[in-house]
Amino acid sequence: MGSCEEPCRGWGHYVPSPVLLLSLLLTAAPFGLLGEETRQLFEFDSTNTSDAVTKPPRKSYPPYSLAEFSWNNITDSLDPATLSATFRGHPIHDPTGAFANGSLALRVQAFSKSGRPAQPPRLLHTADTCQLEVALVGATPRGNRSLFGLEVATLSQGPDCPSVQEQRSIDDEYAPAVFQLDQLLWGSLPSGFVQWRPVAFSQKQGSRDSAMPCQASPLYPTLAYLLPQSPIVRAFFGSQNNFCAFNLTFGASIGPGYWDQHYLSWSMLLGVGSPPVDALSPLVLGIMAVALGAPGLMLLAGGLFVMLGHKRHSEYQSIN
């Protein structure tokens, strides 16, 4: 059995198996996942999108608290073959009947090896990670062009809230027209991360045509007692922690939106240890090879042409 010279918290240098990781996630979900807690589902007027970038969205409608949702029996959706399960819920009190034919789904999936999902944004995952996909399906919006958002709470390593790190790339093969990757990192044990691409989709088959921008607000302090009390999060990270929250806003006043098919999906990757690092895709490497190699080939061809032309000129003899 493993032991630690100092008191251990979390996994330390040990990485949980995919089955154990999924079990922990299912115990903590739908509220807390590896230090992340989803708290509220926002709905507001699409004309207020500018507010969501710099501060919590100005809510035109009362938010839906996930703590007041009724969730399905997890055994009905548990799939050991894909190491996945789906939490599907709706508000317990729904006076407007907005969720009469709709639901909010949280699909959690662990992985046994490295790879990418079939659907965009196709984040690179490893056996130390899991994916959370959030899907709002069939709920009736309370406005003609409503936008939706999520409030996400996370642990803070100190008195100040961390900032979302943005990584940019020239490669968009796996997420067309998206050249950015956002992430949050925990440096202390158990070290971990959250990654996502700033894009959501208004159709189940995500594509460029259904892509919507996903905007993240700066993190701001929040009180722990306002958060759902996840026993797994408390067990691994302790009870004496500072919490920060940030808001994710999906869509804009123009372009694709939830109003197209009453569908919205967004996903993020969570894990322990260091986050996966994307390498350039074979397609981009091929394009770069052609782009960088073409000038060299042209110079080589030009040099050969000059040499052959000079040789022919030197071999020419006058008949006079």
N, C-alpha and C positions, 0 to 999 in steps of 0.2 A: 504494500500500500504506500502511496506517496505521502510525504510529509513536508512541512515547511518549518524552517527555523524561526520565522516570524509569523505572527497571526496572518492567516490567509483569508482573503475575501475574493469571491468570484472564482474564475478559472485559473488565474495566474498564468503559468506557462503551459497549463493543460488545456487542450481544445476539446470541447464536447463532441461526441459523435452526432451525425445528422439526426438520428432518432431521438437522442437525449435533447438536442437543441430544439427539435420540434415539440417535444413534450413540455419543455420549459416555456416555450412560446405560447403553447395552447393554454397552459396554466395561467400565464400572465395576461393573455389577450382576453377581450378585445381592447383593453385600456392601455396596458403597459407592455412594451416590447424592448428588452435590452436597454433600459434607461430612457426610452421614448414613450410618451403617453399621449394618445389622442384624446382631446377633451370635448371639443364642440364642432358642430357642422354649421357654418355660416351660410346665410343667403342674403344677398343685398342687391341693390340696383346697379346695373352695369355702368351707369354714369359716374359711380363713385370709385372706379378702379384706381385712380391716382392716389387715393387715401391709403389703399392697401399696401402700397410700396413702402411708405414711410412710417406707418403706424397701423394698429389693428383696424380692420375694415370698419367703416361707419355702417353699421348694420341697419338696413331698412326694415328687416323683419326679425322677430325674436329668434335667437339661435337655438339649434337643437342640441341638447346636452346628451352625450353618448352614455352618461351614467343613468339616464332615464329612458334608455332603449330596452326593448325586450329582444333577446337574442335567441337564435335557434339552438337546438341540441347539437353539440359539436360532433357527436358520434354519427349523425346522419350524413355529414360531409367529409369525414376523415378518410383519406385515401393513402394507405401505407405505401402503395406502389410509387406514387409521386411525392410522398412525404409532404402532403398538403392538406389543408383543412380550410373551410370557409365559415366565417361568422356572418350570419345574415340577420339584420335587425331592423326594427322600426320603432318610432316613439310609442311609449305606453299611453301617453295622452296626446291625441292628435285631433284637436277640435275642428280643424279645417279639412280633415280627410286627405291631406297631401300625400300620405303614405298608404292610402287605401289599396293601391295597386303597385306600390313601389317599395324599395328597400335600400338599405345601405349595407354593402357587403365588404368584409375585410378578409381577403384570402392570404393565408400565411403558408409559405412553402420553404422547406429546408432543402439542402442539396448535398449529394454524396460525392460530387466531383466538380471540377471546374467546367464552365460552359456559359452559354447565353440562352435566354428564353427565345421562343420562336417569334413572339410578338414584340414590337417596339415598346419601350426604348432599348431593349436588349442589353441591359446592364451586365457586365462581366461578373460572374459569381464564382465562389470557391466553396469547398466543403465547410469552411468556417463561417459561412454567411447564410442569411435567409432573406426572402423577399416578401414584402407586404404590398399587396395591391388593394387599393381602395376603389370601389365602384359604386356610384349612385345610379340606380336603375329604376325607371318608371315612376319616380316621385313627381307629383304635380307641383311645379314652381308657383310661388305666390306672386310673381310678377311676370310681365310679358317677356322680358329678356333678363332674367335673373342670372347672376353669377353665384357660384358656390365656393366655399373655402373651408379649410380645416385649421383648427388651432392645435399645435403640437407642442408639448412640454418636454423639456430635456434636462438632464442633470448639468449643473455648472461646476467646474473645477475650483472656482474661487468666488469671491464676492461679485465679480463682474461677469456679465454674460459673454460667452464666446461669439464669434462672428462666423457667418457662413462663408466658407472658402469656395472660390470660383476657379475652376480649371478650364482652360480653353484649348481647343485642338483644331487642326485643319481637317480632321477625319469625321465624316458624318454618315459613313456607310451603314452603321447599325441603328442610327436615329437620324433619318434624313432631315436636313436643314437645321439640325440642332448641334451646335459646336461647343456646348458648355456642359460641364459637370459640376454640381454643387455638392458639398459635403461638410459634415460636422465631425470632429474628432474628439475622443476622450484619451488623454495621455496617461492617466493614472490607472492602476489595476482595478478592475479588469479593463484593459484598454479596448477601445472599440470605435466604431464609426457608423455614420449614416451617409449614404450616397443617393442622389437622385438627379435626373436630368430635368431641366425646367420646361417640361412639356407634359400635357395631358391630352386625352383623346375623347372626341365626342361620338365615336363609333366603336363597337366591340373589336372590329378588325382595324387596329390602329394603323394609320397611314398618314402621308403628308397632307392629304386633303382634310383629314379630321383632326389635325394637330392644333392644340390650343396652348398659348403661353401659360406658364406656371410661375407666378411671382412670389418670392419669399420676402417677408418683412424682416427688418433687423430684430434680433432677439431682445426681449425685455424681461425683467424679473417678474416672477409670479409666486404666489404663496402656496406652500406645499399642501395646506389643508383644503385648498380649492381643487386639488387633483384627485382622481379616483385612487383609492388606496390599494395598489397592486402589491400583494404579499411577495411576489417573486422579485419585483424591483426593489422593495425594501430589504429583502434577504441578501441580495447580491451587492447592493450599493449602500445599504445602511439607511437609517432614518434621519441622521443629521446631515442633510444635504441642501444645497441651494438649488432652486429650480428656475429655469428660464423658459420662456415660451416664444414661439413665432407663428405667424400666420401664413398659410399658403393660399393663394387665390388662383383659381383656374378659369382661364378664358379672358376675353376682352369684349369691349362693346361692339366690335366689328369682327367679322370672320366666323369660323366655326364656334358653336356654343352648345350648351346643354339643351337649348331649345330645339336643336335640329332633330334629335331622336330620343330626347329625355334619357340621355346616357352620358356618363362621365367616368373616366377611369384614370388613375394615376398610380405609380408604383415607386417604391424606394427599396434600397438594399441596406440591410443591417448586418453587422458582424462583429467578431472579436478579433483582436490583433490589428495588423496593418491592412488598409483597404487594398483591393485589387487595383493594379495599374494597367490601364489600357495601352496596348501597343498599336502601332499603325496597322490598319487592315491590309490584307494582301492586295486589294484593289488600289488603295492609295499608294502602296509601295510600288505597284506596277506602273501607275501613272507617273510617280516621281522618277522611276528608272527610265521611262520613256522620255520624260521631259528633260532630265539631266543628260541622258545618253544621246538624244537627238542632235544637240549642238556639236558634240564630239564626233558623231558620225558624219555630220555635214563638213566639219573641218577636215576629217580624214579623206572624205570623198573629194573635197576641193583640192587638197594637197596632191592626191593621186592624179587628178585631172591636170593640174599645173605641171607635175613631173612628166606625165606622158606627153603633154603638149610640147614641153621643152625638148624632150627626147626626139620627137618627130621633127622639130624645127632644126635640131643639130644634125640630124641625119640627111637633111635635104641638101642636095648638091645641084649647082647651076649647070645647065647643059651647054652654056657658052664657054 
